[in-house]
Amino acid sequence: MDDTTRTAVTRRLASAAGHVKGIERMVEEDTYCIDVIKQIQAVQAALSKVSALILDTHLRTCVTAAIQGDDATEREAVLHEITSVFEVSSKG
């Protein structure tokens, strides 16, 4: 991961962590349930963006290098990793 991407990911994760702390306060203060759910959905959307950013970087670097490389075993391993990520995320 390059420095620009790492900075963007770190910044987004810090922001999401701050929002989670806010959600904790909302629950402790017995905030209206729908308002809490809306904040949870906002954090989930933010984390999805982080995941997409990391996936994009991974596809453009590690996966591309493996596909262009001569090692068939490595190619298969990288492709399996990608498909397994989507299998796990689709079960959630």
N, C-alpha and C positions, 0 to 999 in steps of 0.2 A: 504494500500500500504506500503510495507516495505521500509526501508531507502535507500537501494540500488536502487530499482526501482524508488523511488521519485527523487533521485539524477540524475539518467539517464534521466528521463523525463524532469526534470528541465533544465538539460544541453542541451538536444535536443531542447527544446522550446526556450531557450535563443539564440541558434544558428539560429533557424528559424526566430526569431525576428530580429536578426542582418541582415539576408538575406533580409527580407522584407524592412528594412531601406535602404539596398543597391538597391533594386528594385525601391523604391521611388526616390532615387538619379538618377537612370537610366532614369526614366520617366521625372524628372525635367531637365535632361541634354539632353533630346530628343534622347536617345539611340535607335539604330535600333530595331524595333518592335520585330523581331524574337528573338533577344538576350534577350529582356525583357520577352518574353513568356517562353523561356528556363529557365530563373531564377525562374519564377512563378511556372513552373512545378517541379523544384527542391525543392522549398519550399513545394509544395503540397505533394511530395513524402516523404519529411522529416516529415510532419505532419501525413501522413498515417502510418509511422513507429511508431510515438508516440502513435497514436490511437491503433495500433496493440499491442504495449507493454502494454498499460493500459488495453485493452480488455483481453489479456492473463492473467494478474494479477487478474483481476476481475473474470474470469472464474475459476481460480485455488483457489480463496479464497471465495468470497461472493456467487457465484453460486454453487460451490461445497458444501459449508456449508448448503445452502438452500435446495439443492437436497437431501442431507443426513439427513436433519432435519425431524422432525415429523410434522411440520406445512405445510399442503397442500396449504393454502392460500399464504404463503410466497413463496413456490416453484412456484406457478403459477405467482405470481407477478414478481419474478426474471426472469422467462422464458419470460414473456411478455415484460419486459424491454429490454432483449437481442433482441428479434425479432423486437421490435419497432425501435431500433437503426439501424438495417439493412434495415427496411422499409424506414426510413428517408434518409439514405445514398444512397439507390438505386434510390431515386427520384431526387437526385442532378444531 
